[in-house]
Amino acid sequence: MSEIRTGIPVTTDPRARAAALDAADALRPVRDRFTLPEGVVYLDGNSLGALPAHVPGRIADVIGRQWGELGIRSWTESGWWQAPERIGDRIAPLVGAGPGQIVVGDSTSVNVFKAVVGAVRLAHSGAGAHSGGGAGGGRTEIIVDATTFPTDGYIAASAAKLTGCTPVPVDPADPAAFRAALGPRTAAVLLNHTDYRSGRLHDLPALTAAARAAGALTVWDLCHSAGALPVGLDAHGVDFAVGCTYKYLNGGPGAPAFLYVAERHQAAFDSPLPGWNSHAEPFAMDPEYTAVAGIRRGRVGTPDILSMLALEAALEVWDGVGIEAVRAKSLALTDFFLECVAAYAGLDGRPLELLTPERHEERGSQIALGCAGSAEAVMERLIARGVVGDLRRPDVLRFGFTPLYTGFADVERAAAVLAEVLKEVAAGTPGEPGRR
Ligand SMILES: *Cc1c(COP(=O)(O)O)cnc(C)c1O
C-alpha cells in the first residue's frame, strides 16, 4: 500500500501496529456488545452479522411475556403494530434518511419488486418525473446494474415485464456507459451502492444526479452499505432504496429488509403489493382498497414480529455510535488488511489479485481477492483454522470488515493465516488443524 491513513507509523512490525491501532480505536468497547465465538476471526459479517449479546434475552421476553402472557394484547400494548415504521426510523440515520421514510418488512427481493414497479408507475404517471418527463408515456426502459446480486436482476426483469418495460443492463462502475444508456426512454434505474462481489463502492451522488437529469427515478440497493458506510439518501435526492438487515445491521438470519420511499413520492407511490397492512383503515376490513398515507404504504401483510424485534434489539448496538466513525475504522481495517496481506503473502497476482478498488472513494467494507485455481481449497482451510470469510465461485475470496466488532489484531491474524494456508496449498501439503 502506498499510503496508510491510520496515523500509526508503517515501519513497525504488523503485530505491534495492530496492538497500537487497537489501543487507539474508539470503537473498541463496542465489540463487547457482541457474542463472538472464542478463537475465531469472523470476516463474514457482510453475509450474516454477528449476534449482539443482549438479543437472546430480549427475544426470550418477546416470546415468553409479550406473546406467552399478553398474547394478542401485545399488538397494541407491546407496540407490535407500529414496529415496521419504528424500526425504520431507527435505521434511518444510518443511511441518511429523515424520519417517516423507511419501513421494515419482507425480504430485500420483495422490496426490490415494490420499489422498481413503484418507480416505473410514478414515471408513467408523470408524478415522479424530475424533468422533461411529461406524462412519461415514452419511458419504457429500466436500467439495471449488470453486475448485481442475481435476485435484483431477476426481480427487475419481472417488474419490466409487468410494466411493459425493457431491462437495460449497465455496469455502474462505468459512468460514461451509464450516462449513455440514460435518456428520455428511461423510467427507472436499479443500482447497487456497494457491489456484493468485488466490494466496489459506486458513486451514488453522481449517478443519482445523472438519472434525475434524465427524468428517471432511482432505486438503490444498500444491502452492502447499510451499517457499513454513510449513504446520504435524503442529501443526494434518492427516490427509492432497499436494503437488508442481516448483514452489517446484525438483525439475524433472514431478518426483514427495509424499503425507503422519499417523502415527496409517498402520496403518489402505487405499491404493486397493496396488502391489508397498507390500507388506510386495515381493521375496517373494507372490500375497497384505500392506500394509507405515509411510509406505511410500503407494508404488505402482517409483520414478522419475532424477527423484527430481534432486529430492533440488535440495533441498540448503535447507541452512541456514528456511521462516520464506522466508515473511518472500516477504511483503516481494510487498508491494514491489504498492508498485511501484501507483506505476508504478496498482492501481485501470484496467486492473489486485489479485486476491490484501492481508492477509498471506490471501496466498500470488504476486500475481494482473486485466487485463481485454489480459492475453494484456501477458504476451506481458512475456515478450519478459525478465519471465516467466504467464497464466491469460482475463484474469489471475500472478507467482510465489520468495524463494530472486528479489531486490528484480528486482521493481522487473518492475513498471517492466509499466507500460511497459501503456502500449504501451493506445496500440496494436507491441511493441518493447528492454530496460530
Ligand atoms: C444480500 C443481498 C440480497 C438479499 O436478498 P434477500 O431477498 O434478502 O435474500 C439482495 N440484493 C443484494 C445486492 C444483496 O447483497
Ligand as a Chemical Component Dictionary entry (heavy atoms), coordinates in Angstrom:
data_LIG
# 
_chem_comp.id                   LIG 
_chem_comp.type                 NON-POLYMER 
_chem_comp.pdbx_formal_charge   0 
_chem_comp.three_letter_code    LIG 
# 
loop_
_chem_comp_atom.comp_id 
_chem_comp_atom.atom_id 
_chem_comp_atom.alt_atom_id 
_chem_comp_atom.type_symbol 
_chem_comp_atom.charge 
_chem_comp_atom.model_Cartn_x 
_chem_comp_atom.model_Cartn_y 
_chem_comp_atom.model_Cartn_z 
_chem_comp_atom.pdbx_ordinal 
LIG C1 C1 C 0 -27.808 -9.929  0.279  1  
LIG C2 C2 C 0 -28.424 -9.282  -0.910 2  
LIG C3 C3 C 0 -29.759 -9.524  -1.255 3  
LIG C4 C4 C 0 -30.556 -10.500 -0.466 4  
LIG O1 O1 O 0 -31.879 -10.560 -0.846 5  
LIG P1 P1 P 0 -32.919 -11.371 0.057  6  
LIG O2 O2 O 0 -34.203 -11.185 -0.609 7  
LIG O3 O3 O 0 -32.833 -10.761 1.428  8  
LIG O4 O4 O 0 -32.461 -12.790 0.107  9  
LIG C5 C5 C 0 -30.292 -8.830  -2.333 10 
LIG N1 N1 N 0 -29.556 -7.961  -3.053 11 
LIG C6 C6 C 0 -28.254 -7.726  -2.746 12 
LIG C7 C7 C 0 -27.473 -6.749  -3.547 13 
LIG C8 C8 C 0 -27.649 -8.387  -1.679 14 
LIG O5 O5 O 0 -26.378 -8.162  -1.389 15 
# 
loop_
_chem_comp_bond.comp_id 
_chem_comp_bond.atom_id_1 
_chem_comp_bond.atom_id_2 
_chem_comp_bond.value_order 
_chem_comp_bond.pdbx_ordinal 
LIG C1 C2 SING 1  
LIG C2 C3 SING 2  
LIG C2 C8 DOUB 3  
LIG C3 C4 SING 4  
LIG C3 C5 DOUB 5  
LIG C4 O1 SING 6  
LIG O1 P1 SING 7  
LIG P1 O2 DOUB 8  
LIG P1 O3 SING 9  
LIG P1 O4 SING 10 
LIG C5 N1 SING 11 
LIG N1 C6 DOUB 12 
LIG C6 C7 SING 13 
LIG C6 C8 SING 14 
LIG C8 O5 SING 15 
# 
